[in-house]
Amino acid sequence: MKAKHFIAILVFFFITGKNFSQNNPNSFKFFGIRAYSGELVFRGLYRDKEQSGEKIVERQQTAYYGGGITLNASTYLLHPNFCEIELGAGYMPESNRDNFSLSPDQAEVRTVKHLNILTSFFSRKKITVIGSANLDESYAKRENLTDIRTTNKYFGGSIIYSNKYIPLSINVYRRKLLQTEIQADRVLQMDQIHFEGRAEQSFTGYDKQRLAYTHKIYSNLNENNYYTANTMDEVNFNSNISLGEKKIFTFNTTISNIFQRGNYNYNRFQAMEDLVIKLPANFNFTTNYNYYNLNQSFAKLTQNTSMNSLSHKLFKSLDSRFYFEYSSLNHSVYDEYNSKTGFDLNYNKKIPWGHLQLSYGYFRYHQKYTSDSVNLNIVNEEYILSDSKIVLLRRPYISIQTVVVKDVTGTIIYQPGLDYILIERARYIEIRRIPSGLIPNDGTVFIDYRVKQPSSYMYDADNHIFAANVSLLKGKFDIYYRLSLQNYNNLENTDYITLNYFTQNITGFRVSFNLLSGGVEYENYKSSILPYNMMRYYINLQKSFGNKLTMTLNGNMQNYTMLNEPEARLQRYTDVAGKVEYTIVKQTKLNLEVMYRKQSGSGIDLDLITARLEFSSVVYQLYIKAGVEVYRRNYIGDKINLKGTYIQISRRF
């Protein structure tokens, strides 16, 4: 959007909206404005950043100032029942200058802008047509480490047909995204086209049927000029049927089929049936069947799964459940059969001054695997990466050179050394995200790899889980214990697979007294794969002193002692975050936020502290913010030291 176009929009707003409050929204009019709002903004920022590594020290001084205007309007054409328009626009010219000690100095003028349009025709009629567009360009920091410039273009529309027979909706949009990491020149391009049609109907008061078809075209180009593109067609059907006012019988059907072509070709068909029956005498029976068929260019997979359980509730204190599950899997290069049989008992009882909870569970897991010894390709294995958890890839003897980490769409290929690192742990591989990379904390990734799969084998695993919790003084004090055991028997040809024999003991207590809560937890994990001891301490403090002062403090520390790795024996994670908010006078506040994180251990060393002190006030409809910030980070020898100050003044109308 050019500047002259934006100025024309501003003039249009003010001319047509001058007397908008006198408009009658129920009268016919060529163009009417029902409401509008906006904001004039000025902001400035100065930062001094020093970055040093093994062989280089770089200093960057950034001076930035900018400002602009944003407008939002609710309008209509002819009549609100004919066409409603929601319009938003923003224009923020910025000036930025960077002075470097080694690299050439830089100066640039940035223009941050956005335009959002949402139109709705016949919103109160049976057929409604909706159109939308979003154009924006923005600058941001990822985890205060990486400067990001993002350009986003979105165009879409919908048609909704409301009727008592088969309500229909059609939605189509296209989104193009260009994201650049400014310092590293790392570029991510995405292009998505999405078409979706939905229909739903209820033939009685006890059923609901839904059918959806989706067509997607999406592509990605990363900084290595690695281009991926896929086209996907997906059909989903869902049926829910209940019998009786109390829903004694509930039957659910879900059928889906995905057909994808491009860099990653596959066809996946899945059908699931669920039945829940409420039986007399507080019994409940549930059964589930799942058929899964995956056809890829290099392998085929067919899986049949069933889960069945019978549960009972005795008075209000004892819940019991018996269950049986099985899975039969046929792959191009192997066959696998798994079954799981067990029971659970949960007991709840009021005791003097508190509450007692006891639980015990047992199950036997059986696995039979039939194959020749082959190199197996694993595709789209799902993991969640967290900064404070140890995540191992599930199989031993993985070829580390074959590991590929992707986002959930399969179009973004994350880069080792920039987004994640791999650490060899004996026969297993640990994966960790890198702060400032594309993988967010607690983010989901899909991982492909090649692993040497052993020949045929069979085993049974016995699992026992016992837990106890005593809660006293209306939940102000809790003490708990958990014991988990896993052992194996009936072993056949298991010499070349890794079985995890473990005994896990977890003991802890929690306290909660008004403004203070916290606890201590100890875990002893004796494992044949990755044994460790863990000690965790955590505390949360919140206190308000009238309407003037509010204080919040959260702290968490986890110490791991890795029992089978003397050279990388200790791992420690410490997080402390605090916030203080002080109200000087009405609408004038002082806020202090501090966060500290420390990680120590092989391949994870991190020292990170961020702090921000901000003053905010409202004076004669002027909104003022000013503050200082500090950022210091040392990640495996890569150091960043940043100091800055900023101010923002805005006028809203």
N, C-alpha and C positions, 0 to 999 in steps of 0.2 A: 504494500500500500504506500503510495507516494504521499509526500507531505501536503501537496496541494489538494489531494483527495480528502485527506483528513481534515484540513481547514474547512473544506466545503461542508463536511459533515457537521463540524462545530457550528458554523453559521446556520445551517439548516435546523439544528437542534434549538438554537436560541430564538430564531425567528418564529418557527412553528410552535415552540413551547412557551412563548411569552405569556399567553393567557390560557394555558392548558387546564387550570383549575376550574375554568368556567365551562369547559366542554361537558356536554351530557353524553356519557358513554353509551346510552341507549338510543341516541339519535343517529340518523344517517349523516355521514360526513366523509368527504373524499379522503381526508387524512386527519387523525386526531392523536394527541399525546395524552395518555392517562397519567403518567408520572415520569419524572426523570431525576437523576442524581449524578453527581460527579465529584471529582477531587483534583485539585491543583497541588503538585508536589515539587519540592526541591530537596535534593539530597547530595551530600558530599562525603568522601571517604579518603582516608590516608592510611597506607599500610607499609610497614618496613619488614621485609621477609628475607631471612638468611637461610640458605640451604647448603649443607655440606655432606659429602660422601667420602668414599675411600680415597679418591684422587682429586676432588674438585671442591671448591668453595664458591658459591654464587650468592650475591646479594641483590635483591630487587626492591626498589622503592616505587610504590604505586600511588599516584594522586588521581582522584576521580571526582567528578561532579556531574550532576545531571538533574533533570526535572522533566515535568510534562503534565499532561492532563489525561484523565480517564472519564468517560461518560457512559451512563447506562440509561436506557429509555424503554418504557413500555408503551407501544403505540398500536394503532389499528388502521386499516383501510376500509372505507365505506361504513363498516359496522363491526363491532367486536365479534359478532357471530360469524362474520365472513372471513376476516383475516386479522390475526393478532401477530404482532412483531415485537420480539425482545431483541434490543440492539445494544451492544457494548463495544466501546472503542477506546484505545489508549495509544498515546504517542509520547515516548520518553527519550528524547535525545540525550546522549551522554558523551562526555569527553574523558579520555583515559590516557595517562602517561606513565610509562614504566622506565625506570632508570636501573641499569644492570651494571655490576662491577666487571663482568667478563663479556657477556653477550652485548650486541648492539642495542642502544636504547630504542624504545618504541613509543610512538604516540599514535592514537587513533580516535576517531569519532564514531561512537556506536549509536545506533538508533533502535531502541527497544519499542516494539509496537505490537498491538493486537487488535483484531476486529472479530467480533462474535455476532452472528445473526441467527435467530431462531424464529421461523415463521410457522404459523399454524392456521390452516384453512378449515372452516366448518367444524370447529372444535366441539360444538354442541350438537352435531349431527351424527348420523349413522356412519358416514364416511368422513374421516379426518385425514388431511394431508399435511405433513410436517416436513419442513426443509431447514437445514442448519449448515453453517459454515464457521470455521474457526481458523484464523490466520494469526500466528504470533511468532515473535522472535524474542528470546530471553537469554540472560546470563545468570549463572548460578555456580555455587561451589559444592562439590561432592565431599562430604565429611571434612570440610575445611581443608582439603588437601589438593583438589584438582579443580581448575577453572573450566566450566562447561558452557559452550554456546550452543543453543538449541533453536532450530527453526522447525516449526510444525505447521502443516497445512492439512485441514480436515474439511471434507465436504460430504454431506449425507442427507438422506431423506427417508420418510416413512409414510406408509399408507395404512390406516387402521379402519377396518370395517366392523362395526359393532352391530350384532343382530342376535336374535334368540336361537338361531339354528347353529351356525358355525362361525363364531367370531374369528376374523382373520387379521393378520398384521404382516406387513412387508417392510423390511428395513435394509437400506443399502448405504454404504459410506466408503470413502477412500481417504487414507491417511498417509502422508509422506513426512518423514522425520529425518533431519540431518543434525547430528550431534558431534561437536568437535571439542576435544580436550586441547585447550589453547596452547599450553606450554609444550605438550608432547606432540602436537599435530596428529593426534589419534582420532580417526574419523569413523563414525558409525552412521550408515545410511539404511533406512528402512522404508519400504513401500508396501502398503496393505490395502487390498480391496476386499470388501466384506458384503455379502448378500445373504439375507436371512428371511425366511418366511415361516410364520407360525399360525397354527389353527388349534382351537380347543373347543370342547363341547362336553356337556353333562346331560345324559339321557334321563337320569333320575336324580333324586336328592342324595344318592349314596354313591355316586361315581363321578369321575372326572377323567377325560381323555385329552391328551396333548400330542400334537405332531409338529415337528420342526425340521426344516431343511436349511442347510447353510453351505454357501460356496465361498471359499477364501482363496485369494492369491496373495502371497506375501514373499518378499525378497529382502535380502540383507547383504551389505557390502562392508567388510571391516577394514582395519588399517593396513592389513597385508594384501589388500585387493582380493581377498577370498570371497567369492560371490556365491550365495546360496539362494535358491528360489524353489518354492513349492506351491502346488495348487491342490486344494483339498475340497472334497465334497462330503458332507456329513448329513445323515438322516437320523433323527431321534424320535422315538415313540414312547410315551409313558401313559400307563393306565392305572387308576386307583379305584378299587371297588370295595365298599364296605356293606355289610349286611346287618340290619337291625339298628335301632336307635343307639344302643350301647356299643355298637361296632364289635360284635362278638367275633365276626370273621372280617379280616382285612386282607385283600389280595392286591399286590402291586406287580406290574409288568413294566420292564424297561428294555427296549430294543434299540440298538444303535449300530450304524455302519459308517465307517470312515474309509474313503478312497483318496489316497494322496499320490501325486506324481511330481517329480522334480529331482532335486539332489538326493532326497530321501524318499524312496518309493515304498509304500506299504498299503495293505488293505486290512482293516480290522473290523470284525463283526463280533458283537457282544449281545447276549440276551440274558436277562436276570428275572427270576420269579421269586417273590417273597409272599409267604402266607403266615398270618398270625391268628391264632385261635385262642379265645378266652374260655377256659374250661371251668367246670364247677370246682368248688372247694379251694379257690385261690390258686389254681394251676393255670399256667400259660404255656402254649406250645408254639414254637416258631420254626419254620423251615425255609431254606433258601437254596436255589439252584442257579448256577452261573455257567453259561457256555461262552467261551472266548476263543476266537480264531484270528490269528495274525499271520498274514502272508507278506513276507518281505522278499527282496530280490535275492538275498543270499540264504534265507532260511524260512521255514514254515513252523508254526506253533499252534497246537490245538489243546485247549484245557477245559476240563469239566470239574466244577467245584460245587460242593454242597455243605451247608452248615445247618445243624439241627440242634435244638435245645428244648428241654422241659424244665420250667422253673416253678417254684412254689414259695408262698409267703405264709409263715406261721405267726399268727398274731401280728404284732408290730416289731418283733425283735429278731426273727430269724428268716433270712432269705437263702434259699438253696437253688442250685442249678446243676443239671446234668447235661452234657453236650457231646456231640460227635461231629467231626468235620473230616472231609476227605477232599483230595485233589488228585486228579489224574491228568498228566501232562505228556503230550506227544510232540517231540521236536524233530527236526530233520536229522539230527545226529544223536539224539538220546531220548529215552523214555524215563519218566519219573512218576512215582506214586507216593503220596503223603497222606497220613491220617493222624488225627488228634482226638483223643478221648479223655474226658476228665470231668471234674465236678468242682463247684465252688460253694463255700459256706460263709455267710456274713451274719454276725451277731451284734446287735445293738442293745445296750441296757443302761438305764439310769442308775447311778450309784450316788451315795452321799457326796454332795458338793460337786457333782459333775456327771460325766457320761463316759461309758466304756464301749469301745469298738474292737471286735476281734474278727479276723477273717483267715480262712485257710483254703488253699486251692491245690489241686493235684491234676496233672495231665501227663499222658504218655504220647510222645510224638514218634511216629514211624516213618522212615523214608527208605524207599527202594529205588535205586538208580541203575539204569542199564544203558551201556554205551561202550564204544571203543575209546581208547585214549586219544583225544583230539584237542586241537586248539579251537576254543569256542569263542565266538563273537557275542559279547553282551551289549545290548542296545537299550538306551533310555532307562537306565536304572536310577531311581529317584533318591535324592539325598537333600537334607536341610543342613546348611553350613552355619554354625554359630561360633562366635568368637570365644565362648567360654565352655565349649564341649569338644571332646575328642571324637572325631568322625573317621572311622576306618571303612575303606571299601570292603564289601561283604565277602569277597572270595580271596583265598590265598593264591600265591604264585601268579600274580597279574604281571603282564609285560608293561612296565611303567611307560615305555615309549609309545604305547598304543592308546593311552588314556586321552579321551576327548571330553571336555566339559562344555555343556550347552545350557541355554535357557530352556524354559518349558515349551517354547514353540519350535525349538530345534533350529532356528535361524541365526541366533547369536552364538558364535563360538568364542568362549572365554579363553584368554591368553595366559599360559603359565608364566610366572614371574611378574605379571601385571595384575591379574585378577585372582590367582590362586597359586599355592605351592603344594608339591607332593613330597612327603617324607616317608622313607622306607622304615617300617617297623617290623623287623624280622621277616616273616613270610607275608605280612600284610602291608598295605600302603595307607598312610594317613593323608587326608586332604584338608587344607585350611585356606580360607579366603584371605585376601590381602586388603587391608583398609585403603580406601580411595579407588579400588577397582570397581568394575561394573557389578559385581555380586554383592547385594546388600546383606547386612547382618541378619541371620535367621532367614535367609533367602533359599528358595528351592532351585536345585539344578538337576539336570539329567546328565548321566555319565555313560559313555561308551568305552569299552576296552576289550582286549583279547586276553584270555586266560587259558592255561593248560588244564583241561578237565580230565580227571583220572578215569580209569575204566570202571566197570560195574561195581557197586557196593551196596550195603544195606546196614541199617542200625536202628536201634530204639533209644530214645532219650526220655528219661524220667525227670519231671520238674515238680518241685514243691515250693509253694509260696505261703509264708505265714506273716501276718501283720497285726500289730496291736497298737491302739491309741487310747490314751487316757486324757480326757479334757476336763479341767477343773475350773471352778469359779466362773461359770458362764463363759467359757472359752478364753479366759485370761491366761491360762497356763495349759500347755499341751506337751505330753511326752509320748514319743512314738518309737516303734521298733519294727524292722522289716527284715525277713530272712528269705533268701532265694537260693535254691540248690538245683544244679543240673548235673546228671550223671548219665552214663551210656551203658548199654548192654546189647547182647545179641549182635555183636559186630561181625561183619563179613567184608573182607577186602577193603578195610578202611586205613591201610597204612599210608596212602598218599592223599588223604584228605585231612583237614584240620578240624578236630572236634573240640568244642569249647567246654571243658569241664570247669565249672565254677561254683564257688560259694560266696554269696554276697550278703554282708551284714550292714544294715543302715540303722543308726541310732541317732536320735536328736530330740531337741525340745524347742518349743516356741513360747514366747511370752507376749502379751498384749495388754498394756495398761494405758488407756486413753491416748496420750500423745506419743507413747513409745511402744514399739513392737520389734521383735528380733528373735534370733535363735542361733543354735549351734547344731551342726550335723556332722557325723563321722561315718565314713563308708570304708569298709574293708572288702575289696574285691579280689578274691583269690581265683585267678583265671589261668587256664593253660595257654591263652593267647596273649592277653595284655593285662597282667595283674597290677593293681595299684592300691594305694591307700589315699583317701581324700578327706580333708578337713575343711568344712565350710562354716564361715561366720557371717551373719548378716544382721543389719539393724536398720530400722526406719523410724524417723523422728519427725513429728509435725506438731507445731505449737503456734497458736495465735494469741497475741496480746491485744485484746480488744479489736477495734477496726484499724489499728495503726500498723501493726507489725505481724507478719506471718513468716515462719521459718520451716523449711523442709530439708531433711538430711537422709540420704539413703547410702548404705555401705554394704559391700559384699566382697568377701575374700574366699578364694578356693585354692587350697594347696594340694597338689597331686605328688605322690611319691611313686614313680614307676619302678616296680620291683624287679623287672628283668632287663633293665637297660641302665647299667652303671654309668655310662658316659652321658646319658641324658636323664638322670634320675629324677630331678626336681622340675616341676612345672607349677607356676604360681600365677593366679589371676586376681587382680584387685581392682575394684570399681568403687569410686566414691563420687556422689553427686549431691550438691546442695543448692538451695535457692532461698534467698531472703527478699521479701517484698515489704517496703516501708512506705506508707502513705504520709506524705509531708502535710499536704492539705488536700481537700477534695479535688479529684482529677489530676493530682500531681503526685507521682510515685517515683521511687527509686528501687530498681531491681538489680540483684546480684545473683549470677548463676556461675557455678564452678563445677567442673567435672574432671576427675582424674582416673586414668586407667593405666595399669601396669601389668605386663605379661613378661614372664621370664621362663626360659626353657629352650631346648634345642629347636632353632628355626622359627621361634615365635616372639623373640625379645621385642618388647614395645614399651615405651614411656610416652604417655600422652596426657597433656593437661590443657584444658580450655577454660577461659574465664571471660565473663562479660559483665560490665557494670553499665546500666542504662538508666537514664533519666527521661521520664515522659510526663507531659503536661498538656492541658487544654486551656488556652487563653483566648477569649473572644473568638471562639470557633476556629482557632488555629491549633492544630495538633502537632506537637513538638516531640521529637525523640532525638536523644544524643547519648553517645556512649563511647566506651573504650573496650577493647578486646585483646586478649593474649592467647596465643596458640603455640605450644611447644610439643614437638614430636620427635622421638628417636625410634625408628623401626629398623632393627638389625643393622645399625650403623649409619643409616640414612637419616640425617637430622634436619629438622625444620624449626626455625624460631621466628615467630611472626608477632608483630605488635601493630595495633591499628586504632583508629578513632573514626567516628562517623557522626553525621547529623542529618535529620530529615524534618522538614517543615511542610505541612500540608493544610489545605483549606478545603473542607467538604461542603457541598451544597446539595 
